Amino acid sequence: MNIPADLKYTKDHEWIKVDGSTATIGVTDYAQSELGDVVYVEIETEGEDLAKEEVFGTVEAVKTVSDLFMPVSGTVTSINERLSDEPDLVNKDPYGEGWMIKVNMSDLSELEALMSADEYKSEVGA
């Protein structure tokens, strides 16, 4: 299981990559493997201000539909449009081409509550 050391993680299995006040967010390798084949990603929150832990979209797999939760508060500045036609990017490359949203964070202190790669490994038993 791939858990990159340079990212932060949530208990809901989202990852976040921080660049200044911009965050790129997606679901972890663990999450996509638990979901199975992703067949649809619905994210309609571009331009919206969302609070930490609010739902920013859903991911549908063969087995289930799961909500996607904001790891930090902020404004959704862009969504990965490729996921409309290629939802399997979430399975193939969850930390790269399978990213989901970019967010302009409104409270950088919220990052302190997120897990490190080592903490996330313990969380999922990796």
Number of C-alpha atoms within 10 A of each C-alpha: 9 12 19 15 10 10 17 24 27 22 13 15 20 20 30 28 17 19 9 9 12 19 20 22 28 27 24 27 22 18 17 20 13 12 18 15 19 23 20 19 25 17 19 12 17 15 13 13 17 20 18 16 14 15 15 23 17 16 20 18 19 11 12 12 15 13 14 23 22 25 29 26 20 23 19 23 18 15 20 15 14 15 21 13 11 15 21 22 19 28 22 15 14 22 24 12 17 22 24 26 22 22 26 21 25 17 13 15 9 13 16 9 12 18 18 19 18 14 15 20 16 11 13 11 7 11
